């Protein structure tokens, strides 16, 4: 995959701007240099949708490949070699500069510009939207790298070597920003009404419905607090209880981009990168880890994702020349697939987890059931029989540990929709679920759905990747970049 590592095409971003109605020339006047964007001539109406699409391009492209393989949804095919380095956990500092730069520029710098301009004009709609998307994108960087430049990162030429802040400090700042935004007066006349036809195309997620942005904000906070449960358990508990005490509303629909069309450079970023640019659909196939879990439960999502009677490849077994390995089923991608930032199913499962952990399980079953139903519905499937008494995914209604395990397994399965794979890898690192198998998936005693170490791993025996290495684009310029640590070292919230 060397040819594509740093080739997330600029035209993808340009096309995303065209979807919103802004012109490419104007856009690249604003962001002519990803490291030193010049935003003086920008406005929130132009910069916000460009930034959102930038985040979608990064998460829905290369990070989807990393998450798909590390989350054991997908495996590098035995017929090709494009992603062998990811499949064997061989990550280098020079590999993912583009994704870091895109997320840092569009997700942090540009969205801070939106926040600052909206604050000046007291446009609290853009202020909230900017804070939520900045928190989402910056949180993604923290979850990938553990520490990033943050508090000094936007000082420009006044500080070209910003310090790296801890992940927890950054989380605290992001949550505070969301809370401040939620406290604004959204009825103020200075707030642009984005629900009009003229302005609605600026908001590609919810068409200008600020009530949905408030739900997105609360749900994102819930995710941040759940991420803290290992490292900061008391803070996690207090934060979640505070959310419920203020009667926070949570997402009941997907926060996603689904404006893609089947035209070159206007497609879903993973499709564009993995299929259209490579001129093949042969690289990514079903991982036996994920597929065996679906098949053991007669789950129709297996066929939806990998075709009829799908065959999985044991994780990382891309050198296997056998006919069985060569017959592994391709991952079914479409140019029009959405990029999901936070799904309704994920929202329900997180709420169910919070109820199990902090509210004696009250209401957890209902939320779990909604999560399973929502995940199935993304594929046009009905999960009613699966959650019914005796169904494969019936809520255990047993001990907290049993209920939590069922919830987290279904959440992991739900991340296969909307190239949202990266969250499945994060959640495995946070919770340890799915469990790691003591045997490889070819062993008769293997339990479907349990993680296995890649057959061709370059890491020490039994070790999994828990983070990305600091990118060369930062390390080569900033002497404050922390000393590299092994990729097997968890980020601050991980196990």
ChimeraX attribute file (.defattr): number of C-alpha atoms within 10 A of each C-alpha:
attribute: neighborCount
match mode: 1-to-1
recipient: residues
	/A:1	14
	/A:2	10
	/A:3	8
	/A:4	18
	/A:5	15
	/A:6	15
	/A:7	14
	/A:8	19
	/A:9	16
	/A:10	12
	/A:11	13
	/A:12	21
	/A:13	25
	/A:14	22
	/A:15	21
	/A:16	26
	/A:17	25
	/A:18	15
	/A:19	18
	/A:20	20
	/A:21	13
	/A:22	19
	/A:23	15
	/A:24	16
	/A:25	11
	/A:26	15
	/A:27	20
	/A:28	16
	/A:29	15
	/A:30	20
	/A:31	20
	/A:32	14
	/A:33	11
	/A:34	17
	/A:35	14
	/A:36	12
	/A:37	17
	/A:38	15
	/A:39	17
	/A:40	9
	/A:41	11
	/A:42	19
	/A:43	14
	/A:44	22
	/A:45	18
	/A:46	20
	/A:47	24
	/A:48	28
	/A:49	24
	/A:50	28
	/A:51	29
	/A:52	28
	/A:53	25
	/A:54	26
	/A:55	29
	/A:56	26
	/A:57	27
	/A:58	23
	/A:59	28
	/A:60	29
	/A:61	22
	/A:62	24
	/A:63	20
	/A:64	24
	/A:65	27
	/A:66	21
	/A:67	25
	/A:68	28
	/A:69	28
	/A:70	29
	/A:71	28
	/A:72	28
	/A:73	28
	/A:74	32
	/A:75	33
	/A:76	31
	/A:77	32
	/A:78	25
	/A:79	17
	/A:80	15
	/A:81	16
	/A:82	19
	/A:83	21
	/A:84	22
	/A:85	19
	/A:86	22
	/A:87	30
	/A:88	24
	/A:89	24
	/A:90	15
	/A:91	17
	/A:92	14
	/A:93	16
	/A:94	15
	/A:95	21
	/A:96	22
	/A:97	17
	/A:98	21
	/A:99	24
	/A:100	19
	/A:101	17
	/A:102	23
	/A:103	26
	/A:104	25
	/A:105	22
	/A:106	29
	/A:107	31
	/A:108	26
	/A:109	23
	/A:110	28
	/A:111	30
	/A:112	20
	/A:113	21
	/A:114	27
	/A:115	27
	/A:116	16
	/A:117	17
	/A:118	23
	/A:119	16
	/A:120	11
	/A:121	12
	/A:122	20
	/A:123	23
	/A:124	26
	/A:125	28
	/A:126	29
	/A:127	29
	/A:128	28
	/A:129	26
	/A:130	30
	/A:131	25
	/A:132	28
	/A:133	26
	/A:134	29
	/A:135	27
	/A:136	22
	/A:137	26
	/A:138	25
	/A:139	21
	/A:140	19
	/A:141	21
	/A:142	22
	/A:143	24
	/A:144	21
	/A:145	21
	/A:146	26
	/A:147	22
	/A:148	24
	/A:149	20
	/A:150	22
	/A:151	14
	/A:152	15
	/A:153	18
	/A:154	17
	/A:155	12
	/A:156	13
	/A:157	8
	/A:158	9
	/A:159	11
	/A:160	14
	/A:161	18
	/A:162	20
	/A:163	19
	/A:164	19
	/A:165	17
	/A:166	15
	/A:167	22
	/A:168	19
	/A:169	12
	/A:170	22
	/A:171	20
	/A:172	12
	/A:173	15
	/A:174	21
	/A:175	22
	/A:176	15
	/A:177	19
	/A:178	24
	/A:179	17
	/A:180	13
	/A:181	24
	/A:182	20
	/A:183	10
	/A:184	15
	/A:185	14
	/A:186	20
	/A:187	12
	/A:188	12
	/A:189	11
	/A:190	14
	/A:191	17
	/A:192	19
	/A:193	19
	/A:194	20
	/A:195	16
	/A:196	12
	/A:197	11
	/A:198	9
	/A:199	15
	/A:200	17
	/A:201	19
	/A:202	26
	/A:203	21
	/A:204	19
	/A:205	21
	/A:206	20
	/A:207	16
	/A:208	23
	/A:209	16
	/A:210	20
	/A:211	13
	/A:212	20
	/A:213	22
	/A:214	22
	/A:215	19
	/A:216	28
	/A:217	28
	/A:218	25
	/A:219	25
	/A:220	24
	/A:221	25
	/A:222	24
	/A:223	19
	/A:224	23
	/A:225	23
	/A:226	26
	/A:227	24
	/A:228	21
	/A:229	18
	/A:230	15
	/A:231	14
	/A:232	15
	/A:233	14
	/A:234	11
	/A:235	14
	/A:236	21
	/A:237	17
	/A:238	12
	/A:239	19
	/A:240	21
	/A:241	17
	/A:242	12
	/A:243	17
	/A:244	13
	/A:245	9
	/A:246	8
	/A:247	9
	/A:248	14
	/A:249	16
	/A:250	23
	/A:251	23
	/A:252	19
	/A:253	18
	/A:254	22
	/A:255	20
	/A:256	17
	/A:257	21
	/A:258	16
	/A:259	17
	/A:260	20
	/A:261	14
	/A:262	14
	/A:263	12
	/A:264	15
	/A:265	23
	/A:266	22
	/A:267	24
	/A:268	30
	/A:269	30
	/A:270	26
	/A:271	25
	/A:272	23
	/A:273	23
	/A:274	22
	/A:275	18
	/A:276	17
	/A:277	14
	/A:278	16
	/A:279	10
	/A:280	10
	/A:281	15
	/A:282	20
	/A:283	21
	/A:284	28
	/A:285	27
	/A:286	31
	/A:287	29
	/A:288	28
	/A:289	28
	/A:290	24
	/A:291	27
	/A:292	22
	/A:293	18
	/A:294	18
	/A:295	19
	/A:296	12
	/A:297	14
	/A:298	12
	/A:299	19
	/A:300	18
	/A:301	23
	/A:302	21
	/A:303	16
	/A:304	15
	/A:305	20
	/A:306	20
	/A:307	16
	/A:308	11
	/A:309	9
	/A:310	21
	/A:311	23
	/A:312	25
	/A:313	27
	/A:314	26
	/A:315	30
	/A:316	28
	/A:317	21
	/A:318	24
	/A:319	17
	/A:320	16
	/A:321	11
	/A:322	9
	/A:323	9
	/A:324	12
	/A:325	19
	/A:326	19
	/A:327	16
	/A:328	24
	/A:329	25
	/A:330	23
	/A:331	21
	/A:332	15
	/A:333	17
	/A:334	16
	/A:335	20
	/A:336	17
	/A:337	22
	/A:338	22
	/A:339	29
	/A:340	22
	/A:341	24
	/A:342	22
	/A:343	26
	/A:344	23
	/A:345	29
	/A:346	29
	/A:347	28
	/A:348	28
	/A:349	29
	/A:350	24
	/A:351	23
	/A:352	27
	/A:353	25
	/A:354	26
	/A:355	20
	/A:356	21
	/A:357	18
	/A:358	13
	/A:359	13
	/A:360	11
	/A:361	18
	/A:362	14
	/A:363	14
	/A:364	26
	/A:365	22
	/A:366	12
	/A:367	21
	/A:368	31
	/A:369	24
	/A:370	22
	/A:371	28
	/A:372	27
	/A:373	19
	/A:374	24
	/A:375	27
	/A:376	21
	/A:377	14
	/A:378	17
	/A:379	13
	/A:380	12
	/A:381	15
	/A:382	15
	/A:383	22
	/A:384	16
	/A:385	13
	/A:386	19
	/A:387	19
	/A:388	13
	/A:389	12
	/A:390	10
	/A:391	13
	/A:392	15
	/A:393	22
	/A:394	18
	/A:395	23
	/A:396	17
	/A:397	13
	/A:398	9
	/A:399	11
	/A:400	14
	/A:401	12
	/A:402	12
	/A:403	20
	/A:404	27
	/A:405	19
	/A:406	20
	/A:407	28
	/A:408	24
	/A:409	20
	/A:410	20
	/A:411	25
	/A:412	23
	/A:413	22
	/A:414	26
	/A:415	25
	/A:416	23
	/A:417	19
	/A:418	22
	/A:419	27
	/A:420	24
	/A:421	29
	/A:422	25
	/A:423	24
	/A:424	26
	/A:425	25
	/A:426	24
	/A:427	20
	/A:428	22
	/A:429	22
	/A:430	21
	/A:431	19
	/A:432	15
	/A:433	22
	/A:434	25
	/A:435	15
	/A:436	17
	/A:437	18
	/A:438	15
	/A:439	15
	/A:440	20
	/A:441	23
	/A:442	10
	/A:443	9
	/A:444	8
	/A:445	11
	/A:446	16
	/A:447	19
	/A:448	19
	/A:449	26
	/A:450	21
	/A:451	27
	/A:452	23
	/A:453	26
	/A:454	26
	/A:455	17
	/A:456	17
	/A:457	22
	/A:458	14
	/A:459	17
	/A:460	8
	/A:461	9
	/A:462	12
	/A:463	16
	/A:464	22
	/A:465	21
	/A:466	24
	/A:467	23
	/A:468	24
	/A:469	20
	/A:470	27
	/A:471	20
	/A:472	17
	/A:473	17
	/A:474	18
	/A:475	17
	/A:476	11
	/A:477	11
	/A:478	16
	/A:479	13
	/A:480	13
	/A:481	20
	/A:482	13
	/A:483	8
	/A:484	10
	/A:485	12
	/A:486	12
	/A:487	21
	/A:488	15
	/A:489	16
	/A:490	20
	/A:491	21
	/A:492	20
	/A:493	21
	/A:494	22
	/A:495	14
